[in-house]
Amino acid sequence: MSKKRKRRRQKVLIARFIFAMFVVLIMGLLVVGGFSMVKKFSESKDRDIEVSTLIFEKNGGIKQVIVEDFDPSLYDEAGLRAMIEEELSRFGKAIDMDSLEVEDGKAKLTLLYDDVQVCANFNGISLYADTIDDLKKKGVNFPGDALLAEGKNAVILSASTDVIVPKKIRYSSPGVTVDQDDERHASVIVESGKNALIIY
């Protein structure tokens, strides 16, 4: 092989290497940027929540945003935080206080739960969240029309609250109003002694 051809081949190999490194760099920036955007989106969604909401996440996690009126004449933010921490201490590490914000006469508390049962116990409610097949195995009976829906997961609860699930809600029982602009979000109103059902 002539020297001229060798130089040309070396230039081609160097160009390919630089191009490959450039692609790897761009992909890395996109991945990091994507995670950052997802995190920012999640945080902004939490900030947008104005009423108490249970959030069932795609990875199986459960989050609760509790929004209540806050009267600074009764106690200050430090006092409120101390009260919450004392209450949470009864559950050990099963509940994590993700954030507490006090602003404009409202207190917004975000809690992260180890599992659904911990959330149910803390709130003193009936709460089930699992696949329909697993809930059936646990003895849960579903209405026939609910089983005709295309969803595979279900949330059953005895509390009036907003609910956000990871996918489009396919079926909801009376008292559940699905947000037309975001069909993963619903407002739940239940009568005493009854449960609401959401399938997604």
Short mmCIF file of the C-alpha atoms (twelve columns), coordinates in Angstrom:
data_MODEL
# 
_entry.id   MODEL 
# 
loop_
_atom_site.group_PDB 
_atom_site.id 
_atom_site.type_symbol 
_atom_site.label_atom_id 
_atom_site.label_alt_id 
_atom_site.label_comp_id 
_atom_site.label_asym_id 
_atom_site.label_seq_id 
_atom_site.Cartn_x 
_atom_site.Cartn_y 
_atom_site.Cartn_z 
_atom_site.pdbx_PDB_model_num 
ATOM 1   C CA . MET A 1   0.000   0.000   0.000  1 
ATOM 2   C CA . SER A 2   1.370   3.419   -0.979 1 
ATOM 3   C CA . LYS A 3   2.069   6.133   1.604  1 
ATOM 4   C CA . LYS A 4   -0.646  8.275   0.036  1 
ATOM 5   C CA . ARG A 5   -3.238  5.554   0.493  1 
ATOM 6   C CA . LYS A 6   -2.072  4.918   4.068  1 
ATOM 7   C CA . ARG A 7   -2.484  8.596   4.960  1 
ATOM 8   C CA . ARG A 8   -5.924  8.688   3.356  1 
ATOM 9   C CA . ARG A 9   -6.960  5.553   5.264  1 
ATOM 10  C CA . GLN A 10  -5.639  6.995   8.541  1 
ATOM 11  C CA . LYS A 11  -7.621  10.195  7.935  1 
ATOM 12  C CA . VAL A 12  -10.786 8.148   7.290  1 
ATOM 13  C CA . LEU A 13  -10.272 6.121   10.498 1 
ATOM 14  C CA . ILE A 14  -9.625  9.277   12.545 1 
ATOM 15  C CA . ALA A 15  -12.736 10.910  11.059 1 
ATOM 16  C CA . ARG A 16  -14.837 7.848   11.919 1 
ATOM 17  C CA . PHE A 17  -13.451 7.789   15.466 1 
ATOM 18  C CA . ILE A 18  -14.212 11.487  15.984 1 
ATOM 19  C CA . PHE A 19  -17.713 10.994  14.572 1 
ATOM 20  C CA . ALA A 20  -18.321 8.002   16.885 1 
ATOM 21  C CA . MET A 21  -17.144 9.972   19.912 1 
ATOM 22  C CA . PHE A 22  -19.385 12.863  18.881 1 
ATOM 23  C CA . VAL A 23  -22.407 10.527  18.659 1 
ATOM 24  C CA . VAL A 24  -21.629 9.029   22.101 1 
ATOM 25  C CA . LEU A 25  -21.335 12.535  23.570 1 
ATOM 26  C CA . ILE A 26  -24.624 13.676  22.044 1 
ATOM 27  C CA . MET A 27  -26.430 10.514  23.245 1 
ATOM 28  C CA . GLY A 28  -25.032 11.039  26.741 1 
ATOM 29  C CA . LEU A 29  -26.249 14.637  26.796 1 
ATOM 30  C CA . LEU A 30  -29.681 13.560  25.565 1 
ATOM 31  C CA . VAL A 31  -29.976 10.870  28.253 1 
ATOM 32  C CA . VAL A 32  -28.858 13.199  31.049 1 
ATOM 33  C CA . GLY A 33  -31.010 15.985  29.697 1 
ATOM 34  C CA . GLY A 34  -33.944 13.600  29.384 1 
ATOM 35  C CA . PHE A 35  -33.649 12.503  33.009 1 
ATOM 36  C CA . SER A 36  -33.386 16.145  34.042 1 
ATOM 37  C CA . MET A 37  -36.492 17.038  32.044 1 
ATOM 38  C CA . VAL A 38  -38.427 14.129  33.556 1 
ATOM 39  C CA . LYS A 39  -37.385 15.198  37.050 1 
ATOM 40  C CA . LYS A 40  -38.319 18.823  36.372 1 
ATOM 41  C CA . PHE A 41  -41.644 17.714  34.875 1 
ATOM 42  C CA . SER A 42  -42.387 15.570  37.928 1 
ATOM 43  C CA . GLU A 43  -41.469 18.394  40.298 1 
ATOM 44  C CA . SER A 44  -43.572 20.905  38.349 1 
ATOM 45  C CA . LYS A 45  -46.538 18.514  38.412 1 
ATOM 46  C CA . ASP A 46  -46.228 18.228  42.191 1 
ATOM 47  C CA . ARG A 47  -46.101 22.016  42.488 1 
ATOM 48  C CA . ASP A 48  -49.242 22.295  40.366 1 
ATOM 49  C CA . ILE A 49  -51.245 20.076  42.728 1 
ATOM 50  C CA . GLU A 50  -53.680 22.205  44.718 1 
ATOM 51  C CA . VAL A 51  -55.782 19.552  46.476 1 
ATOM 52  C CA . SER A 52  -54.841 16.411  48.386 1 
ATOM 53  C CA . THR A 53  -53.820 13.728  45.892 1 
ATOM 54  C CA . LEU A 54  -52.672 10.105  45.893 1 
ATOM 55  C CA . ILE A 55  -50.137 9.402   43.139 1 
ATOM 56  C CA . PHE A 56  -49.536 5.818   42.004 1 
ATOM 57  C CA . GLU A 57  -46.264 5.754   40.100 1 
ATOM 58  C CA . LYS A 58  -45.241 3.524   37.204 1 
ATOM 59  C CA . ASN A 59  -42.516 1.798   39.249 1 
ATOM 60  C CA . GLY A 60  -45.035 0.784   41.918 1 
ATOM 61  C CA . GLY A 61  -44.211 3.631   44.284 1 
ATOM 62  C CA . ILE A 62  -46.936 5.587   46.024 1 
ATOM 63  C CA . LYS A 63  -46.787 9.279   46.840 1 
ATOM 64  C CA . GLN A 64  -49.288 11.489  48.634 1 
ATOM 65  C CA . VAL A 65  -49.569 15.244  48.453 1 
ATOM 66  C CA . ILE A 66  -51.657 16.565  51.361 1 
ATOM 67  C CA . VAL A 67  -52.935 20.130  51.024 1 
ATOM 68  C CA . GLU A 68  -54.553 21.778  54.050 1 
ATOM 69  C CA . ASP A 69  -55.347 25.288  55.276 1 
ATOM 70  C CA . PHE A 70  -52.591 26.691  57.480 1 
ATOM 71  C CA . ASP A 71  -53.245 29.269  60.202 1 
ATOM 72  C CA . PRO A 72  -49.930 30.802  61.375 1 
ATOM 73  C CA . SER A 73  -51.666 32.203  64.455 1 
ATOM 74  C CA . LEU A 74  -52.084 28.661  65.796 1 
ATOM 75  C CA . TYR A 75  -48.534 27.398  65.122 1 
ATOM 76  C CA . ASP A 76  -45.583 28.223  62.908 1 
ATOM 77  C CA . GLU A 77  -43.984 26.137  60.159 1 
ATOM 78  C CA . ALA A 78  -41.352 24.746  62.547 1 
ATOM 79  C CA . GLY A 79  -44.081 23.630  64.935 1 
ATOM 80  C CA . LEU A 80  -46.010 22.014  62.083 1 
ATOM 81  C CA . ARG A 81  -42.909 20.177  60.889 1 
ATOM 82  C CA . ALA A 82  -42.223 18.908  64.414 1 
ATOM 83  C CA . MET A 83  -45.785 17.603  64.726 1 
ATOM 84  C CA . ILE A 84  -45.561 15.806  61.383 1 
ATOM 85  C CA . GLU A 85  -42.174 14.270  62.179 1 
ATOM 86  C CA . GLU A 86  -43.498 12.995  65.517 1 
ATOM 87  C CA . GLU A 87  -46.492 11.404  63.795 1 
ATOM 88  C CA . LEU A 88  -44.329 9.818   61.100 1 
ATOM 89  C CA . SER A 89  -41.906 8.429   63.671 1 
ATOM 90  C CA . ARG A 90  -44.524 5.820   64.594 1 
ATOM 91  C CA . PHE A 91  -43.972 4.254   61.160 1 
ATOM 92  C CA . GLY A 92  -40.184 4.131   61.303 1 
ATOM 93  C CA . LYS A 93  -38.661 4.388   57.837 1 
ATOM 94  C CA . ALA A 94  -41.815 3.212   56.058 1 
ATOM 95  C CA . ILE A 95  -42.825 6.823   55.346 1 
ATOM 96  C CA . ASP A 96  -40.521 9.562   54.125 1 
ATOM 97  C CA . MET A 97  -41.402 13.265  54.296 1 
ATOM 98  C CA . ASP A 98  -40.312 14.391  50.846 1 
ATOM 99  C CA . SER A 99  -41.209 18.065  51.290 1 
ATOM 100 C CA . LEU A 100 -43.228 20.556  53.317 1 
ATOM 101 C CA . GLU A 101 -44.221 23.936  51.891 1 
ATOM 102 C CA . VAL A 102 -46.176 26.662  53.677 1 
ATOM 103 C CA . GLU A 103 -47.409 29.506  51.525 1 
ATOM 104 C CA . ASP A 104 -50.479 31.745  51.080 1 
ATOM 105 C CA . GLY A 105 -52.380 30.179  53.957 1 
ATOM 106 C CA . LYS A 106 -51.832 26.627  52.708 1 
ATOM 107 C CA . ALA A 107 -49.564 23.814  53.872 1 
ATOM 108 C CA . LYS A 108 -48.504 21.245  51.264 1 
ATOM 109 C CA . LEU A 109 -46.942 18.043  52.563 1 
ATOM 110 C CA . THR A 110 -45.510 15.381  50.234 1 
ATOM 111 C CA . LEU A 111 -45.070 11.876  51.633 1 
ATOM 112 C CA . LEU A 112 -43.458 8.802   50.087 1 
ATOM 113 C CA . TYR A 113 -44.695 5.388   51.249 1 
ATOM 114 C CA . ASP A 114 -42.942 2.030   51.227 1 
ATOM 115 C CA . ASP A 115 -46.136 0.343   50.078 1 
ATOM 116 C CA . VAL A 116 -49.894 0.686   49.738 1 
ATOM 117 C CA . GLN A 117 -50.658 -0.865  53.122 1 
ATOM 118 C CA . VAL A 118 -48.494 1.695   54.929 1 
ATOM 119 C CA . CYS A 119 -50.386 4.470   53.128 1 
ATOM 120 C CA . ALA A 120 -53.713 2.888   54.102 1 
ATOM 121 C CA . ASN A 121 -52.680 2.543   57.754 1 
ATOM 122 C CA . PHE A 122 -51.362 6.104   57.980 1 
ATOM 123 C CA . ASN A 123 -54.554 7.570   56.516 1 
ATOM 124 C CA . GLY A 124 -56.936 5.154   58.243 1 
ATOM 125 C CA . ILE A 125 -58.573 4.071   54.981 1 
ATOM 126 C CA . SER A 126 -59.137 0.985   52.861 1 
ATOM 127 C CA . LEU A 127 -56.753 1.048   49.912 1 
ATOM 128 C CA . TYR A 128 -55.772 -1.542  47.344 1 
ATOM 129 C CA . ALA A 129 -53.576 -1.001  44.280 1 
ATOM 130 C CA . ASP A 130 -52.349 -3.902  42.185 1 
ATOM 131 C CA . THR A 131 -52.966 -5.787  38.975 1 
ATOM 132 C CA . ILE A 132 -56.525 -6.990  38.494 1 
ATOM 133 C CA . ASP A 133 -55.324 -10.611 38.389 1 
ATOM 134 C CA . ASP A 134 -53.502 -10.310 41.728 1 
ATOM 135 C CA . LEU A 135 -56.452 -8.537  43.360 1 
ATOM 136 C CA . LYS A 136 -58.753 -11.328 42.172 1 
ATOM 137 C CA . LYS A 137 -56.453 -13.848 43.835 1 
ATOM 138 C CA . LYS A 138 -56.832 -11.859 47.065 1 
ATOM 139 C CA . GLY A 139 -60.601 -12.237 46.855 1 
ATOM 140 C CA . VAL A 140 -61.559 -8.896  45.304 1 
ATOM 141 C CA . ASN A 141 -64.684 -9.091  43.125 1 
ATOM 142 C CA . PHE A 142 -64.986 -6.721  40.167 1 
ATOM 143 C CA . PRO A 143 -68.157 -5.621  38.369 1 
ATOM 144 C CA . GLY A 144 -68.603 -7.270  34.973 1 
ATOM 145 C CA . ASP A 145 -68.419 -4.000  33.036 1 
ATOM 146 C CA . ALA A 146 -65.184 -3.113  34.839 1 
ATOM 147 C CA . LEU A 147 -63.577 -6.334  33.637 1 
ATOM 148 C CA . LEU A 148 -64.555 -5.497  30.049 1 
ATOM 149 C CA . ALA A 149 -62.388 -2.395  30.208 1 
ATOM 150 C CA . GLU A 150 -58.946 -2.656  28.631 1 
ATOM 151 C CA . GLY A 151 -57.014 -1.831  31.811 1 
ATOM 152 C CA . LYS A 152 -54.882 -4.332  33.706 1 
ATOM 153 C CA . ASN A 153 -54.426 -2.472  37.003 1 
ATOM 154 C CA . ALA A 154 -56.845 -1.267  39.637 1 
ATOM 155 C CA . VAL A 155 -57.057 1.133   42.566 1 
ATOM 156 C CA . ILE A 156 -59.753 0.643   45.194 1 
ATOM 157 C CA . LEU A 157 -60.115 3.184   47.978 1 
ATOM 158 C CA . SER A 158 -62.534 4.392   50.632 1 
ATOM 159 C CA . ALA A 159 -61.361 8.032   50.773 1 
ATOM 160 C CA . SER A 160 -62.462 11.140  48.931 1 
ATOM 161 C CA . THR A 161 -59.315 12.496  47.288 1 
ATOM 162 C CA . ASP A 162 -57.766 13.177  43.918 1 
ATOM 163 C CA . VAL A 163 -55.916 10.258  42.326 1 
ATOM 164 C CA . ILE A 164 -53.226 10.143  39.638 1 
ATOM 165 C CA . VAL A 165 -52.308 6.828   37.981 1 
ATOM 166 C CA . PRO A 166 -49.528 6.112   35.425 1 
ATOM 167 C CA . LYS A 167 -51.828 5.360   32.474 1 
ATOM 168 C CA . LYS A 168 -55.156 6.419   31.016 1 
ATOM 169 C CA . ILE A 169 -58.126 5.517   33.239 1 
ATOM 170 C CA . ARG A 170 -60.261 2.955   31.405 1 
ATOM 171 C CA . TYR A 171 -63.039 2.517   33.953 1 
ATOM 172 C CA . SER A 172 -64.251 4.359   37.033 1 
ATOM 173 C CA . SER A 173 -67.108 3.721   39.432 1 
ATOM 174 C CA . PRO A 174 -69.812 6.300   40.302 1 
ATOM 175 C CA . GLY A 175 -68.380 9.198   42.272 1 
ATOM 176 C CA . VAL A 176 -65.133 9.222   40.293 1 
ATOM 177 C CA . THR A 177 -64.717 12.109  37.837 1 
ATOM 178 C CA . VAL A 178 -61.929 11.686  35.298 1 
ATOM 179 C CA . ASP A 179 -60.146 14.841  34.150 1 
ATOM 180 C CA . GLN A 180 -60.860 15.245  30.430 1 
ATOM 181 C CA . ASP A 181 -57.579 17.089  29.888 1 
ATOM 182 C CA . ASP A 182 -55.508 14.405  31.639 1 
ATOM 183 C CA . GLU A 183 -57.170 10.995  31.710 1 
ATOM 184 C CA . ARG A 184 -54.690 9.699   34.304 1 
ATOM 185 C CA . HIS A 185 -56.147 12.109  36.866 1 
ATOM 186 C CA . ALA A 186 -59.470 11.730  38.684 1 
ATOM 187 C CA . SER A 187 -61.358 13.307  41.572 1 
ATOM 188 C CA . VAL A 188 -62.880 10.732  43.900 1 
ATOM 189 C CA . ILE A 189 -65.871 11.300  46.161 1 
ATOM 190 C CA . VAL A 190 -67.090 8.295   48.146 1 
ATOM 191 C CA . GLU A 191 -69.948 7.873   50.563 1 
ATOM 192 C CA . SER A 192 -69.214 6.554   54.026 1 
ATOM 193 C CA . GLY A 193 -68.800 2.785   54.055 1 
ATOM 194 C CA . LYS A 194 -68.298 2.524   50.296 1 
ATOM 195 C CA . ASN A 195 -65.311 2.178   47.984 1 
ATOM 196 C CA . ALA A 196 -64.397 3.750   44.675 1 
ATOM 197 C CA . LEU A 197 -62.856 1.736   41.831 1 
ATOM 198 C CA . ILE A 198 -60.444 2.949   39.140 1 
ATOM 199 C CA . ILE A 199 -59.089 0.703   36.404 1 
ATOM 200 C CA . TYR A 200 -56.223 1.750   34.154 1 
# 
